Amino acid sequence: MGSNGHATKNQRIGPVAVASDESAPVASPRVEETNTSRITGTPKQPALPGTRPQGVRDEREAATHVHDMFSHIAPRYDFLNHLLSFSLDHVWRRRTARAFLHVLRRPEARILDVCCGTGDLAFALDLARASALGHVPGTGGWIFGSDFVEPMLTRAYRKSRAGHRSVLFAAADALNLPFPDASFDLITTAFGFRNLVNYENGLREFARVLKRGGEVGILEFSEPNSSGLMASLFRFYFKNILPRIGAAVSGNREAYAYLPKSVFKFPSPSELSALMEKCGFCEVAFTSWNFGSVILHSAKRV
C-alpha cells in the first residue's frame, strides 16, 4: 500500500484478501451501489474530496497525519502486506503490470509509479518490461517511483539494489510532482491513491505529467457489492481481523484501523470513473478482482 497524503502517494496500507477471482473488465462503469456501507453497516456519506483520517481538520493536517502514520509502519510494511493479503498483493501487482504490457514493451516509454511505497509495483513493472523486451531485469530504462514518505523510499532503494533493478526512486508530493508537463507514457499507483488528500487534484496532476494519449492505472481497494458468502467473509476479515493483526505486528493500531475506514470513505468505482473523465481522461474502465474488493481503474489522457 502506498503512502502519500499531501501529495501523497500512495500509499498504502497493506493489500488484503481472502481469495482471488478472475478479472472482470467493465467497459462501462455501471455498478450496483447502495447508500449503506457493507463493511461498517452505517449510512454512507457523500464522497470526500480526499482522505480525512479521524481528527484532522484540513488537507494539510491530513497529509501530515498520513506521512507520520506510514513512516511509523514502514519497518513492517512489506511483511504485513504479504501476510494480511495471503500474498495476493503480488498477484494483483503482476496483473496490473500485464494490463499495461502494450506500453511496457515500448523501449522508449517512460513510466512513473506514484505513491510507490517500498517499490513493489515498480519492480513488477520492471520485470514485466524485461520479459516483454527480452532484457535482463534492471537493464531496461525509465521506470521511476515516487513517494513522500522517506522511510518507505529507503526500503525501496535497498530492495532495488539487492535485486539489481534499474528503477529510480525520488521523494515527491503526488499533488505537486517535480516533473515537466507531458513527461510520461504511463502512470501507475497501487493502494496509495486512496491516501491522497485531494483526489481531483491528484488526477489533474497525473494528467499534467502524462503525454497526450498516455495511460493511467490506479489499483485500489473498494467495498465489495456482492452479498455472497465469500464477500461476507472478506468483509468480516477486513473489518474485524485485519486491523487486530496489523496493530499487533506493526505496533500501530491506528494505521490498520484507518485501512477499512478509508476504504469505506473512498469513492465507488463509478464515482472515481466519473471523476477521471472530469479530469481529462477518456476510455475510462475498471476491472474487478477479489469479490469486488480490489479494483484496477484504467484510462487514457485526452
N, C-alpha and C positions, 0 to 999 in steps of 0.2 A: 503494500500500500504506500502510496506516495505521501508526500507531506506538503507543503506549500499552501500556506494560507493566504498571505497577502500577496502574494504574488502568487503564489504559493502553490507550490506544486504538490502537487500531488500529494499528496502524499498520503499516505495510505496506511490505513490501519489494516492489518492483515487480512488477506483474502480468506474467505471462509466457505465451507460447503460440506455436504454430506455425500453427495453423489454428483455425477455429471451426466447430462443427457446430450443428444445430438443437437447440433446447431439448428436454429430455426430462423432463417433470414426473413426479415419483414421489410418489404419494399415500401409499404405504405404504413406510416406509424399510427395504426389504429389498434388500441389495446383496451380490453375491458378493465376499467378502473373504478374504484369505489371511493367514497369520502371518509372511509374509516381505515386506519392502519391495521393491516393483518398482523403486524409484528407487535404493536403495543395495544391494539384494541381501542384506541382513542380516536376521536374525530380528527381528520387531517386538516391542518390549517393551510391557507394559501401559501404557495411556494415562496420561500425566502429568496432574496437576491444572491445569497451566498451562505456559506456555513456560519452558524452562530452557536458556538459552544455555550453551555449554561453559564450565565453570569456576566457575559460580555455585553457591552453597550453599543459598540460600533465596529466598523471594519478594522480599524487599527488594533483595537483590543482583541478582536477575533484572530487576526494574523499573528499577534504576539503569543496568544494562547496556543494556537496550532504549532507554531515554531517551538515553543518550550516543551510542549507535550511530546512531539516527535523526537526532539533532541534527547529527552529523558529515556524513551523506549528504544533508541537506536541500537544499543548493545544486544538486545534480544529480539530485534525486529525480524530478521530473517528466520530465525528458529521458530518464532511464533507464527509467522506467515505460513510456513510449511506445516507446522503441527496443527494449527487451527483449521486449515483448509484440507487436511489429509493429503497434502502435496498437490491438490488440484490447481493451485495457483500456477504451477509450472505448465499445466495443460492449457489453461486459459491464455497464458502469455504466448505459448507456442502457436495456438490457434490464431491469436491476434497477428503474430508475425506472418503466418501463412496467408492471412487475409490480404496482406499488402505485398505479396511476392512480386506482383507486377511492377511495383515501384522499386523494391529492393534489388531486382535483377538489372536495373539500370545502373551501370558503374558510376555514372556522374551524379546520381541522385543524392541529395543531402537530406538527412533525417535528423529530427530533434525529438527526443523523449523528454517531455516536460514533467515536472514532479516525479523525477526518476527514482527517488528514494535511494536504495542501495544498488540500483542498476539492473535488476533482473530482466525487465522488458528490453532495455537497451542491449543486453547481452543476447537475448532471444532473437532480436532483430539482426544482430551481428552474425549469429550462427546461421540464420535463415538466408541472409545475403551470401555468406560464404558458400553455403550449399548450392544456391541458385547460380552463382558465378563460377563455381569450381575453385574457389580460393581457400587457403588455409584460414580458419577463423582468426581475426585480428589483423589481416593484411588488406582488408577492404578499406574503403575510405568514407569519411564524412558522416559518421554517426555520433551525435552529441547527446549528452544527458545533462539536464539542469534541475536544480532543486535549491530551496532557500534554507534548508536545514544542513548545516555544515557537518555534524556528526554522521548523517546519512551519506553524504558525499565522500567523507573519509573512508567509509567502508566500501563504497562503490569503487573508489580508486584502488584500494587494496585488492579487491576481487578482480579488477581489470588487469592489474599487474600479475597477479598469481595465475590468471587464466590466459595471459598473453593476448589480451583483447586490445583492439585499437579504438575503443570508444573513448571520446574526450568528455570530461566532466567539468562543469562550471557552476558556481553559485549564482543563482539568478532568481528574480521575482517573476512568477508566471504572468503577473499583470503588467510587467514592465520589462520585457525581455531585452537583453543587451545585443540585439541583432538588427541589422538593417531590414528595411522592407523587402519582401519577396526573396528571402534567403533560402527557404527550404521547400523540398518537394513533398515531404511527409512530416506531420507532427503526430506523435502518439502520447498517450498518458494512461497509466494503469493504476486504478484505485487511489488517485490523487486529485482528480478534478473536483470531486465532491468536497474537498477541503479548501477550495478557493473561497475567498470572502466575497467575490462578486463574479457570478457565472457568466453574465453577459459581457463584462469587461474582459474576462479571460478568453472567451470565444473571439471577441473582436481583436484581441492581441494575437491570437493564433492566426486569424485571417490576415493580419498585417504582415507577419513574417513568412507566410506561405506564398509561394509563387501562384500566379493565376492558373487554375486547374490543379493545384496541389491538393493533397488529401489529408484528412484528419481522422484519427481513430481514438475514441475515448472508451476505455474499458472500465466499467464501474458496477458497483452493486446496485440492486433495485429490490423493491419489495415484490415477492412472488405474488402473482394474481391468482394462481391455482389454489383450489381448496382441497386438492388431493392429499392422500396420506403422506407422501414423501415431502411435499411442500410444507405440510403442517409440522412434520418432524424437523424440517430445516428451520422453520420459524421459531420453534421451541428451543432448538440448539442455539440459534443466533441470538435470541433474547436472554436466555437463562443460563446456558452452559458456557458459551464462548467468553462472555465478559469475566466470569469467575476464573477460568483457566488463564486468560490473558493477564488478569490482575495478579494472580498468584505467581506466574512465571516472570512477568516484567517488573513487578513491584509498583505498578502504576494502575490503580483501579480506575481512575478517571478516563484514561486513554481508551480502555476497552469497553467502558460503559458508553463512551462517546460514539463508538462504531455503530451499533444498531440505532442510536438516536439520530445520527447524521444521515443514515440511510432512510429513515422514516421521513425526514425533512427534505430529502433531495427530490428534485423534480422527477416526475414519472417519465418513462421513455418517450411518450408522445409529447409531453411538455418540453423536454430537452430537445427533441427533434424540431419543434416549432421555434424554439429559441435559436437553434443553429441556423435555421432558414432566415430568421430575422437578422442574424449577424453576418450574413454574406456567404452562406453555404448553400449548395444545391445537391441534388441526388442524395438527399439525406435518407439513411436507412439504419436499422438496428437488427442485431442478431441476439437471440436469447439462449442462454445456457443455464444449466443447473436449476431447473424448475422456475426459470424466470428471475432468479436471484442475481445473475451476472449477465450484463448486457454490454455488447460491443456496438457503439454508435460509430457510424462512418459517414463521411460527406466529402464533397469537393468544394474548393474555394471558387466562387463565381469569377 
